[in-house]
C-alpha cells in the first residue's frame, strides 16, 4: 500500500502545481504589480532632486559665508591676473527657475 501511495503522489503533486501556476497567472493578470521605484525614470528624478538640494545648500552657504572670501578693499584678488575684485552676492550656480 505504501508503494501505491508513493506512486500516486507524483501525479497528484504535478497536477496540484499546475493548478497553482494557473491560478497564480490568473491572479497576476487581474492584479498587476505597481511600477518599480528602481526604473531609469525614477533614478533620473532622484538625481535631479539631489542636485537641486545640493545647489540650494551651496547657494545658502555662499550667501552666509561669501563675505569671508571677498578680499579687502584695495587688495587684488589672487585668482585674477588684472587684480580685479570679485563682487559679493554672485550665486554659486545659475538659477534654473521653478
N, C-alpha and C positions, 0 to 999 in steps of 0.2 A: 504494500500500500504506500510506503514511503517513496518508492521509486516512481510511482504513478503521479503522486502529488508534485514531486520534483520535476517530472517531465511536463506536467501541465502548467507549472508556474511560469515557464519561459514564454509560452504564447500569451498567457494572461498578462504578464508584465509588459510584453511588447504591445499588446492591444491597449492596455491602460496608458502607456507612454504616448501612443498615437492619439488617443482621446485627449490627453493632457495637452499635447502640442497643438491640436486643432482648436481646443478651447482657448489656449493662450494666444494663438494667432487671431482668433475672432475678437478677443478682448482688446488686444493691442490695436486692431483696426478701428474699434469703436471708441477707444480712449487713447488718443495719441499723446506722446510724451511732450512736455513743454520744451522749447528750444534750449539748447545747452548754453550756459554762460561762457563757455570756452570757445566760442566761434571767433573768427577773424574780426568780424564787425565789433564784437564786444571788446576784444583786445585793443582795437584802434580807439574805441571810445574811452576806454580806461587810460590809454596812453595820453590822449588829448586832455583828459581831466587831470592827469598827473602833471602834465606840462603847464596847464593853466594855473594849477595850485602853486607849482614851483615858481612861475613867473610872478605871481602875486606876492609870495614870500620874499623874493629878491627885490621887487619894487618897494615893498614896505620897509625892508631893511635899508635900502639905499635912501629912502625918504627920511628915515630917522637917523641914519649914521652918515649920510652923504657929506655933511659939514666937516667931518673928521678927515675926509680925503681931499678937500679943497686946499690948495696951497695958500699961504697968507698973501695979502695984497702986496704987490711989488716983487714977489719971488716968482721966477719962471717955473713952470711945471716941468718936471723931469721927463715926462713922456713925449712932450712936443719939442721939436727941434728949434722952432722960432721963439720959444719962450712964452707962448700964449698961455692964457688962463682958462681952465676948464670951468664952465658955468655950472652952478648948482642947480639942481632940480631936473636935470636931464634924466629921463627914465632909463632903467636898465634894459628894457625891452620895448619894442614898438607896441602901440595899442592895437589890439585885434578887434576891438568893438564887441558888442553883445552878440 
